[in-house]
Each structure stands twice: as C-alpha cells, then as structure tokens.
C-alpha cells in the first residue's frame, strides 16, 4: 500500500507540481485548495503525511490544519 499524503496549497501551479512530483515518488496524493477543504478531508481520510503552506489566504491557516492533524493522530 502506498503512503498517503495530503498537500494543502492555495497556488494552483505549486499544488499540481507537488502532486506530480510526489506521485512519481510513490505517494498517493490528495489535494486541498484551502484550509477548510483540508479540515474536511482530515475528517474522512487518514494520512501518513500532511504538507501544507502556512499562509493559505482565507479561512484556516496551515498551522490550524496541522493542529487538527495532531488532535486526530497524535502519533
């Protein structure tokens, strides 16, 4: 089973570039456009790694996303 990663990035070009690179490296990659979308995905899917931009524009920040990850999976 491939490791699953969530990439949270508000810049489309960066988001797509990261998905391509990480997929080629063997990860299964889900994308979130903003913090709220990431929080919703975290509620239904478990991830081995979350890679997030800290400044996501509107809504929850990257730090908010990481705090939620830590609450859901402290390990």
Secondary structure, DSSP 8 states (H G I E B T S, - for coil): ---EEEEE-S-HHHHHHHHHHHHHTT-EEEEESSHHHHHHHHHH---SEEEE-S--SSSS-HHHHHHHHHHH---
